[in-house]
């Protein structure tokens, strides 16, 4: 699977660990930055890079890290076709994909430690949308909102 990943200064140290993990799990990783620690960089730039990669199907899924995960999530969800969520537990990281077709995981590196982040990434990357009738019906409603508000 192709996974795009990016982080601002708040998520930079954890991103490096996650890139290694994803590669060890056999995923193709596109590291969209930051490539150096810059305390003045801005999370919307990195959220945008991942969201566009997912939008343009250059990545199947994306992961964005910032201090809390919230800002990255808000910014990513401004992009058509992106369904991003902050997840700090493994149930949500997997269920968000299985039921809601979440395609971007947002992590707060000041909220989760490296051990939990490893489990969250594993749950997210390993999950697939079930396409059960009730989940597909609900997703269609969400996609209609997006179309109506374009």
N, C-alpha and C positions, 0 to 999 in steps of 0.2 A: 504494500500500500504506500502511496505517496502522501507524506505528511509535511506540511509547511509549519515552521515554528519561528517565533520571534519574541523578543523581550526588550523592555526598556531597562534602564539602570536598576530598577527595583527587582526585576526578575532575571537579570543577566547571569548571576552565579548559578542559579538553579537550571537555567536553560542549557548550559554546557553539560550538566549531568543528564538531562532528559534527551538531548541529542545522542549521546553515547548509548543510552538505554534503548532508544528507538532503533538505532542501527543494529544493536545486538539482538533485537527481536526480528530483524530482517526487513525493516521498513526502509524505504527510500526517503531520506530527509532533505528538505530544502530549508537551510538556515538563512532566514531573511534579516538577521541582525538582532540586536546590536552585536557588532563584532569586537567592540572595545567597550570598556566601562566608561560611560559618559554621564555624570550626574545631572547634566542639563538636557538630556534627551527627553522626548515626549512620547508617552504610550500611544497616542492616536496614530502616529506615524507607523508604528510596528503593527498595530491592529489592522490598519489599512492594508499593509503589505500582505498579511496573511489572508485577510478577507478577499482581496483581489485574486490571490492565488487559488482560493477555493471557488470563487465566482467563475473564474476563467478555466476551471477544471485542470489547472496545473498541479493541483493537490486534491486528494480525496477528502482529507480532513486537515484541520489546522489546530495549533496550540499556541496560545498567547499568554505570556507571563508579565505581570506588573506587580506592584506592591500588594494590592488587595485582590486583583482580578476584576474588580468592578469597572474601572475606567476602560480597560481593554474590552470588556464585554459590551459596554454601552457603545463604544466606537465601532466594534465589529458588526453589531446588529443594525447599524445604519446602512449596511450594504445588502442589496437585494440578493436573495438566495442564501444568505448566511444565517445560520441558527446557532448562535453562540450562547454559552451559559457558564457561569462560575460554578465550579463543583469543588466541594471540600470533603466529599465522602464518595466511596467507591460505588454505592448504589446509584446515586445521581449521575455519576460519570458514565456508567453503562446504560442505565435506564433512559437517560436523556437521548442516547443514540437509538436504542431499541424502540422506544415509544414515540419520540418526537423528531427523529431524524436530525438530531443535533450534529453539526459538522465542525464546530469549533469549540474546543475546551479552553476556558480561561482559568488560570490559576493565580492565586495570590501568594507570592513567595514569602511574604511576611506573615502569612496565615498558616500555611502548611509547611512542614519540614520536608527534608529530602526523602525520607522513608515513605511518608504518605504520598508525596508527589509521584514516586515510582509506582505505587499501587493505583493511583488515579489515572495515570497515563496508560498503564496496562489495561485497566478496565475500559477506558475510552477507546483505545486503539483496537481492542479485541471485540468490541460490540458492533452489531449490525442492525439496521432498521428491520423490524419484523414484518412490516407491511401488512399486519393483521388488519382486517376490515375497519375496526374501530380506530386504530392508530392512523391508517391511511385517510379515513374520513376526517379526522381531526386535523391532520397535516394539510389536507386540501383547504380547510377553512382558514388556517393560518396563511397559506399561500394566496388565498383570495384577498385577505386583508392587505397583503403586500402589493398585489396587483391593483387593488382599488386605491391605494395610497401612493402609487408611483408618480 
